[in-house]
Amino acid sequence: MARRPSMSAESSEREFAAWAESMHLEYDAFLRQSWAAMQAARKGHWIADTEEHVRAAGEAFRQKALEKLLQAQVAAGQGSFSPSAGRRLDEQGAADGHAPDGGGARGGAAAGVAAARRRPGRAGR
């Protein structure tokens, strides 16, 4: 007897289908831009005349795919995360090194460490 997919699997499949559907127009645009570049290419110069156009169209498609994936995650309530594992901002390291945990840009560094690491003749660059 076949097992019924879990609710999360069904939800995931629906979310995938919605994302894939939203990408059809983007994919069509990628294909049309690639085709147009090939049609405009000079005879005997197909690669030279199309490579950058197709690469740019592919990059635009990739960017749209990622944007729509992120939008789908946010819409599904799965897009929020904290690289600090939920720590409050006032508990995180401060840029001036005066954070409660000793972190921050200068936290724990001895005074003059950066100056000591500078190579002679490189100051001010």
trRosetta pair geometry for C-beta under 8 A, 3 or more apart (Angstrom, degrees):
i j d omega theta_ij theta_ji phi_ij phi_ji
5 9 3.9 -117 179 92 109 130
5 10 5.3 138 102 -54 117 80
5 13 7.4 32 137 -12 165 136
6 9 4.7 97 53 6 75 102
6 10 7.1 -141 96 -3 40 86
7 10 5.7 -55 -148 39 33 110
7 11 6.1 34 153 -19 67 108
8 11 5.5 -51 -142 40 33 114
8 12 6.0 38 154 -23 65 106
9 12 5.6 -51 -144 36 30 114
9 13 6.4 32 154 -20 63 104
10 13 5.7 -54 -149 35 30 111
10 14 6.5 30 152 -17 64 105
11 14 5.7 -54 -149 36 32 111
11 15 6.3 31 153 -19 66 106
11 76 7.8 122 161 -146 113 123
12 15 5.7 -54 -146 37 31 111
12 16 6.3 34 153 -20 64 104
13 16 5.6 -51 -147 35 31 113
13 17 6.4 32 153 -20 64 105
14 17 5.7 -54 -148 36 31 112
14 18 6.4 31 154 -19 65 105
15 18 5.8 -54 -148 36 31 111
15 19 6.3 30 153 -17 65 106
15 72 5.8 120 -174 175 102 121
15 76 5.9 5 -111 -77 139 142
16 19 5.7 -58 -148 39 31 109
16 20 6.0 30 155 -19 68 108
17 20 5.7 -53 -142 38 29 111
17 21 6.2 33 155 -21 63 106
18 21 5.7 -53 -148 35 29 113
18 22 6.4 28 153 -19 63 106
18 72 6.9 151 93 -122 110 120
19 22 5.7 -57 -150 36 32 111
19 23 6.5 28 152 -20 65 109
19 68 6.0 137 -147 136 87 109
19 69 6.4 53 -147 -94 140 61
19 72 5.0 -31 -81 -65 111 159
20 23 5.7 -61 -152 35 32 112
20 24 7.4 56 149 -46 61 84
21 24 6.0 -27 -164 -11 39 113
22 25 7.7 -51 178 26 42 98
22 26 7.7 30 134 -4 65 114
22 68 5.4 -179 110 -159 131 141
23 26 5.0 -61 -157 45 59 116
23 27 5.7 60 146 -25 84 103
23 64 7.4 139 -124 120 81 107
23 65 6.1 39 -118 -105 126 83
23 68 6.4 -174 -72 72 88 160
24 27 5.8 -57 -147 37 28 109
24 28 6.3 31 154 -20 64 107
25 28 5.5 -52 -146 36 32 115
25 29 6.4 36 153 -21 64 103
26 29 5.7 -52 -152 33 31 112
26 30 6.6 34 149 -20 63 103
26 61 5.6 131 156 -132 101 76
26 64 4.6 -167 -134 110 143 148
26 65 6.9 176 117 -60 154 73
26 68 7.7 -132 -21 -17 154 145
27 30 5.5 -50 -151 33 35 115
27 31 6.4 33 153 -16 66 104
27 61 6.7 76 -96 -142 49 125
28 31 5.8 -55 -149 38 31 110
28 32 6.2 29 155 -18 66 109
29 32 5.8 -56 -143 39 30 110
29 33 6.2 30 158 -18 65 107
29 57 7.6 -158 129 -158 79 102
29 60 7.8 -81 115 110 120 124
29 61 7.4 176 80 -85 95 93
30 33 6.0 -58 -146 37 26 108
30 34 6.3 24 156 -17 63 109
30 57 5.0 133 -140 155 66 104
30 58 6.5 79 -149 -88 119 48
30 60 7.3 -176 -91 77 88 95
30 61 4.2 16 -78 -68 134 136
31 34 5.7 -58 -148 38 30 111
31 35 6.1 29 155 -19 66 109
32 35 5.6 -53 -143 38 30 112
32 36 6.2 32 156 -21 65 107
33 36 5.7 -52 -144 36 29 112
33 37 6.5 33 154 -22 62 104
33 53 6.8 -154 157 163 93 96
33 54 7.6 153 115 -105 92 49
33 57 3.9 174 97 -109 135 138
34 37 5.8 -54 -152 32 30 112
34 38 6.7 27 152 -16 63 105
34 50 7.4 66 -160 -174 65 114
34 53 7.3 149 -112 118 46 96
34 54 4.7 58 -119 -114 91 93
34 57 5.6 -145 -55 76 77 156
34 58 8.0 59 -74 -50 116 85
35 38 5.8 -57 -152 37 33 110
35 39 6.3 30 152 -18 67 107
36 39 5.7 -55 -145 38 32 111
36 40 6.2 23 157 -13 66 110
36 53 7.9 -119 87 162 84 141
37 40 6.0 -63 -146 42 28 105
37 41 6.6 47 151 -45 62 98
37 49 7.1 172 172 130 84 79
37 50 4.3 117 135 -131 111 84
37 53 3.6 168 -111 100 142 146
37 54 5.8 -140 64 -50 155 78
37 57 7.5 -134 -19 -16 135 136
38 41 5.6 -38 -152 4 34 120
38 46 6.5 21 -139 -151 79 99
38 50 5.3 27 -80 -101 60 147
40 49 7.0 -146 103 156 78 122
41 45 5.9 -156 179 90 94 78
41 46 4.8 84 134 -117 154 52
41 48 7.9 131 -148 69 110 66
41 49 3.6 144 -129 88 87 133
41 50 5.1 -45 -69 -44 132 99
42 45 4.2 25 70 41 98 122
42 49 5.6 152 19 -54 76 153
45 48 4.7 -60 -173 55 86 112
45 49 4.7 78 122 -22 98 112
46 49 6.3 -70 -137 46 18 100
46 50 5.8 -13 174 6 61 123
47 50 6.5 -76 -133 48 19 92
47 51 5.5 32 176 -47 65 110
48 51 6.7 -29 -120 7 16 112
49 53 7.8 -2 146 3 55 124
50 53 5.4 -73 -156 47 49 111
50 54 5.5 40 156 -20 88 111
51 54 6.2 -63 -147 39 24 104
51 55 6.1 23 157 -19 63 111
52 55 5.5 -53 -142 39 32 113
52 56 6.2 33 158 -19 66 105
53 56 5.9 -55 -148 37 27 109
53 57 6.4 25 153 -16 63 108
54 57 5.6 -53 -145 39 33 112
54 58 6.2 36 153 -20 65 107
55 58 5.6 -55 -148 38 30 113
55 59 6.4 32 153 -21 64 105
56 59 5.6 -51 -147 34 32 113
56 60 6.5 33 153 -18 64 103
57 60 5.8 -52 -149 36 32 111
57 61 6.4 34 150 -19 64 105
58 61 5.5 -52 -147 36 33 113
58 62 6.2 36 153 -21 66 104
59 62 5.6 -50 -145 35 32 113
59 63 6.3 33 155 -19 64 106
60 63 5.8 -54 -148 36 30 112
60 64 6.4 30 154 -18 64 106
61 64 5.8 -56 -149 37 30 110
61 65 6.3 33 153 -22 65 106
62 65 5.7 -54 -149 33 30 113
62 66 6.5 26 155 -15 64 106
63 66 5.9 -57 -150 38 30 108
63 67 6.3 32 153 -20 65 107
64 67 5.6 -54 -144 37 32 113
64 68 6.2 26 159 -15 66 108
65 68 6.1 -60 -147 40 26 106
65 69 6.3 30 153 -22 63 107
66 69 5.6 -52 -146 34 32 114
66 70 6.4 29 157 -16 65 105
67 70 5.9 -59 -152 38 29 108
67 71 6.3 29 151 -19 65 108
68 71 5.4 -49 -142 37 35 115
68 72 6.3 40 155 -23 65 103
69 72 5.7 -54 -150 33 30 112
69 73 6.6 30 152 -18 63 104
70 73 5.7 -52 -150 34 34 112
70 74 6.4 32 153 -16 66 105
70 79 6.5 88 -173 -130 67 125
71 74 5.8 -55 -147 38 32 109
71 75 6.1 31 154 -19 66 109
72 75 5.7 -55 -143 39 29 112
72 76 6.2 23 157 -14 64 111
73 76 5.9 -62 -146 42 28 106
73 78 4.8 -89 -165 82 79 93
73 79 3.9 117 118 -77 93 90
74 77 7.7 44 178 -69 31 21
74 78 7.7 -104 -72 59 20 55
74 79 3.4 -39 -79 22 59 159
74 80 7.5 84 -122 -43 73 70
75 79 7.7 61 8 -15 42 129
76 79 7.4 113 54 -25 76 89
77 80 7.7 -36 -173 11 51 101
82 85 6.2 -141 95 -26 102 8
82 86 5.3 134 59 -61 145 41
82 87 7.4 -176 144 31 136 60
84 87 4.3 -84 143 40 114 103
84 92 5.6 -57 -127 -93 157 121
87 91 4.7 -117 178 85 104 123
87 92 5.6 125 111 -64 123 86
88 91 4.7 88 61 5 80 106
88 92 7.5 -143 97 -15 43 86
89 92 5.7 -52 -152 22 37 114
90 100 7.8 49 148 -4 75 124
91 100 6.6 -57 -136 50 54 125
91 101 7.0 58 176 -25 70 118
92 99 6.8 -75 121 -140 36 139
92 101 7.9 -43 -147 25 21 127
92 103 7.1 -72 174 81 52 139
93 97 7.9 -8 -172 -110 98 37
93 99 4.2 -112 -133 -20 45 164
93 101 6.5 -80 -77 64 74 105
93 103 2.8 -90 -92 113 115 110
93 104 3.9 -166 175 -58 96 51
93 105 7.6 144 144 -21 119 47
93 107 5.7 -106 -144 -6 116 148
94 97 6.8 -80 82 10 86 14
94 98 5.4 -34 67 62 137 67
94 99 4.2 171 6 -66 82 84
94 103 7.5 123 20 89 51 77
94 104 4.5 -17 69 -96 52 129
94 107 7.9 114 53 -55 68 116
95 104 5.8 -169 -94 -160 4 100
95 105 5.0 22 -160 -5 57 119
96 104 6.2 -34 63 174 34 149
96 105 7.3 13 -68 42 13 103
96 106 6.8 -31 174 33 34 116
97 102 7.9 -3 -175 -173 72 46
97 103 7.8 -133 -133 119 50 29
97 104 4.1 -162 -89 89 35 127
97 105 6.1 -84 -56 64 84 64
97 106 3.3 -62 -56 74 137 88
97 107 4.3 180 -142 -61 75 57
97 108 7.8 -144 -150 9 105 51
97 109 7.3 -90 -118 33 140 94
98 104 6.7 16 23 -5 38 165
98 107 7.9 -149 -31 -87 19 91
99 102 6.5 -67 76 24 87 11
99 103 4.6 -31 63 59 145 75
99 104 4.6 165 -11 -38 112 107
99 107 5.9 -35 33 -82 105 140
101 107 7.7 31 95 -166 70 155
102 107 4.8 128 152 -173 54 113
102 108 5.6 74 154 -56 107 90
103 107 4.3 161 -177 56 13 166
103 108 7.5 -5 -104 -11 37 109
104 107 4.0 112 45 -31 78 109
106 109 5.2 -94 -165 42 61 117
109 113 5.0 -109 -179 25 102 144
109 114 7.7 37 163 -32 143 88
110 113 5.1 110 65 -51 79 106
112 115 4.8 -57 -157 45 67 116
112 116 5.6 70 143 -28 86 101
113 116 5.8 -58 -149 36 29 111
113 117 6.5 23 155 -17 64 109
114 117 5.8 -61 -150 37 32 109
114 118 6.9 47 151 -39 63 95
115 118 5.8 -39 -157 7 36 117
118 122 5.8 -155 -176 76 89 107
118 123 6.1 62 163 -78 145 76
119 122 4.6 62 68 3 87 132
122 125 5.4 -75 -173 26 67 126
